[in-house]
């Protein structure tokens, strides 16, 4: 089973690849003079920069939550087991109801 760090690295690499392809598209159209292409290129570049900062913020928040949950499970494993059991019972009950 993959660890949280490996999953995080995989997600980070995939997002970086997508952003690199988008930047390559922006760079490839840099020689175009058409106003529509220039406007689309500028909008895409701004959105990429905003997406990159948003991704970093979301990634750090998720990693903080995962670390907190992992720490809680290590400190109080029976609470985690009991919570999972109660959640599974409720889910089974809701699914059994038509």
C-alpha positions as CSV (number, residue, x, y, z in Angstrom):
1,X,0.0,0.0,0.0
2,X,1.4,3.4,-1.0
3,X,2.2,5.8,1.8
4,X,0.7,9.3,2.1
5,X,4.1,10.8,1.1
6,X,4.2,8.7,-2.1
7,X,0.7,9.7,-3.0
8,X,1.5,13.3,-2.4
9,X,4.6,13.1,-4.6
10,X,2.6,11.5,-7.4
11,X,-0.1,14.1,-7.3
12,X,2.5,16.9,-7.2
13,X,4.3,15.4,-10.2
14,X,1.1,15.1,-12.2
15,X,0.0,18.7,-11.4
16,X,3.5,19.9,-12.3
17,X,3.4,18.0,-15.6
18,X,0.0,19.6,-16.5
19,X,1.3,23.1,-15.6
20,X,4.5,22.5,-17.7
21,X,2.4,21.5,-20.7
22,X,0.2,24.6,-20.3
23,X,3.3,26.8,-20.0
24,X,4.7,25.1,-23.1
25,X,1.5,26.0,-24.9
26,X,1.8,29.6,-23.8
27,X,5.4,29.8,-25.0
28,X,4.5,28.1,-28.3
29,X,2.0,30.8,-29.1
30,X,4.2,33.7,-28.0
31,X,5.0,34.5,-31.7
32,X,1.4,34.9,-32.6
33,X,0.2,38.4,-33.2
34,X,-3.6,37.8,-33.3
35,X,-5.4,39.7,-30.5
36,X,-7.5,36.7,-29.6
37,X,-4.5,34.5,-29.1
38,X,-2.7,37.1,-27.2
39,X,-5.6,37.7,-24.9
40,X,-6.1,33.9,-24.4
41,X,-2.4,33.5,-23.7
42,X,-2.4,36.2,-21.1
43,X,-5.5,34.8,-19.4
44,X,-4.1,31.3,-19.4
45,X,-0.8,32.5,-17.9
46,X,-2.6,34.4,-15.1
47,X,-4.8,31.4,-14.4
48,X,-1.8,29.1,-14.3
49,X,0.0,31.4,-11.8
50,X,-3.2,31.5,-9.6
51,X,-3.7,27.8,-9.9
52,X,-0.1,27.1,-8.8
53,X,-0.5,29.2,-5.6
54,X,-3.9,27.7,-4.9
55,X,-2.5,24.2,-5.4
56,X,0.3,24.9,-3.0
57,X,-2.1,26.2,-0.3
58,X,-4.5,23.2,-0.7
59,X,-1.6,20.7,-0.7
60,X,-0.2,22.1,2.6
61,X,-3.7,22.2,4.2
62,X,-4.4,18.5,3.2
63,X,-1.0,17.4,4.4
64,X,-1.6,19.1,7.8
65,X,-4.9,17.4,8.1
66,X,-3.4,14.0,7.2
67,X,-0.6,14.4,9.7
68,X,-3.1,15.4,12.4
69,X,-5.3,12.4,11.6
70,X,-2.3,10.0,11.6
71,X,-1.1,11.4,14.9
72,X,-4.6,11.0,16.4
73,X,-4.8,7.4,15.2
74,X,-1.4,6.6,16.7
75,X,-2.3,8.2,20.0
76,X,-5.8,6.8,20.3
77,X,-6.2,3.8,18.1
78,X,-9.4,2.5,19.8
79,X,-11.2,5.7,19.2
80,X,-10.4,5.4,15.5
81,X,-11.5,1.8,15.4
82,X,-14.7,2.6,17.3
83,X,-15.5,5.6,15.0
84,X,-14.9,3.5,11.9
85,X,-17.2,0.8,13.3
86,X,-20.0,3.3,14.1
87,X,-19.6,4.9,10.7
88,X,-19.8,1.6,9.0
89,X,-23.0,0.6,10.9
90,X,-24.7,3.9,10.0
91,X,-23.6,3.5,6.4
92,X,-25.0,-0.1,6.3
93,X,-28.2,1.0,7.9
94,X,-28.7,3.8,5.4
95,X,-27.9,1.6,2.5
96,X,-30.3,-1.1,3.7
97,X,-33.2,1.4,3.8
98,X,-34.7,1.5,0.3
